[in-house]
Amino acid sequence: MPAVTPALNIESKRKAEPPIPPVQAAAVAASQGPRRLPTTVTDIEAAKHRGPVSTTVRTGRDNAYSFQARVPVITGEATFRGLMAMDGVITGQLGADGSALSIRQRPHSGPVESVPQLTGEISFKDMLRVNGHIAGKVFSFKGTLIIDGSARVDASIDVAVAVISGTVNGDVVGHERVELGPGAVINGNISTRSIAMKPGAVFHGDCRMLKNEDIGE
């Protein structure tokens, strides 16, 4: 009786079909039409369970520490005692032997906030520039105070030179001179030895001209 040839041997003797060329494969795919969309209830339910494809790119900690910091409320060397409204990131070290803190405030999302960013006493020696909203008192024997056009100062000012382009709600004492820019708005009294006011400046109050003996000369 002749031996039966195993089926595996028969399958192995078959010739492998040659691969379809890329051009022919593209033609076959085109002839089959576009990909079938889910039409049955089963297909639709399966698509719901897969959920929508998310296109949101997630970054570390939702960019909690990555943002363009706003301009500091004051620029220059000064001594400050009071409260500070903080919306951002503070890094550094605070201790009895000394401290070094780095503060980065987030930019305003809308109009200028009505709450002062600094509330307290600020004293300086040479020059101080106010870029935001402060309240309290600003003092310097020989320093120059510059108030930016977008700044607001709800404080009494006692300095040597005051160059004001923004809004000041309070009395201003400039022992040497006071300069009011075209966008300045002063709601308070001014005491100074020399004053210059450009067209467009608004001044609500009294002006008192100081003499040499009034400024301690």
Secondary structure, 3 states (H helix, E strand, C coil): CCCCCCHHHHHHCCCCCCCCCHHHHHHHHHHCCCCCCCCCHHHHHHHHHHCCCCCCCCCHHHHCCCCCCCCCCEECCEEEEEEECCCEEEEEECCCCCCEEEEEECCCCCCCCCCCCEEEEEEECCEEEECCEEEEEEECCCCEEEECCCCEEEEEEEEEEEEECCEEECCEEEEEEEEECCCCEEECCEEECCEEECCCCEEECCEEECCHHHHCC
